Amino acid sequence: MDFKQPHSFSKEEALARLQSLTDYWKKHGVSSAWDGTKGRISGKVKGFSFEGEIDVEERQVSAKVKANLIARKVGGAYVKGKIED
């Protein structure tokens, strides 16, 4: 699943928000690693495994995630909502 989600934050604020979100996910078994504005995530939530890459850009967040169909639908909507908050 590839998606791009626009945001209205500065690049730094968007990055901080996503890093905070991926830190929160750690207690749910999701691992993350950041190198500047690029992040890698992987894990298994509610029986669904996934892995992906995140790129925080000036006005949008881009992500490429490998997951099954149900995980893409549920997870994609969740992450997009968190970026918009």
N, C-alpha and C positions, 0 to 999 in steps of 0.2 A: 504494500500500500504506500503510495507516494502522496503526500499532501503538502500544500502550502497554506499557511494561515496568516493573514494580515494581522498586525498589531499596531497600536497607537503609542506604544512606549518607546523610550530611547532604547538603543541596542543594549546598553548596559543594564537597564531595568528589566527588559525582556529576558536577558541572560540570567540575571539574579533570580527572577521568578521561576524560570525553568530549572535552574540548579536547586532551588528550594523544593520544588515539586519532586524532582528525581531523588533528592535526599529523603523526603518523606516516604517515597516508594520503597526505600531500602528495608524498612521494617515489614514490608509485605513480600520480600524476597526478590526484589528487582535490583539489579546492580547497574551502576552508571559510572562513567568516567568522562571527564571533560578535558579538552585541550583547547584553550581559548574559547571560541564561540561554537566549537563543534563538540558534540557529545555522542557517546555510544551507550545504548541501554540493552539489557537482556534480562529475561526472567520468565517466571511462570506464575500466572495469577488465575485463580479459580479453574485450574486445570488446563489453561491455555498458555502455551509457550510462545515467546516472541523475541525478536532482536531487531535492533534498528539503529539508525544514525539520525542525529538532529543537527541542524545548522541554524543558528540565530543570526538573522540578517537585520539590516537597518529598519525595514518596515514589515518584515514577515519572518515566520519560522517555517523552515522546510524540514520535512522528515521522510525517511524511507524506512518502512517497518515490514519485516517478514512475520506474518501471522496467518492463522486460518481465517476463514470468512467471518465467523461469529466474533472472534476477537477483534478483527479489523473494524467491524460495525460498532461494537460497544466501546472498544478502546479509542477508536478514532473520534467518536462523538465526545467522549470524556475529555480527551486531551485538547481538542479544539475549544471546548467550553472553558477549560482552565486557562488557555492562552488568552481568551477574550475577557476573562475576569479582571 
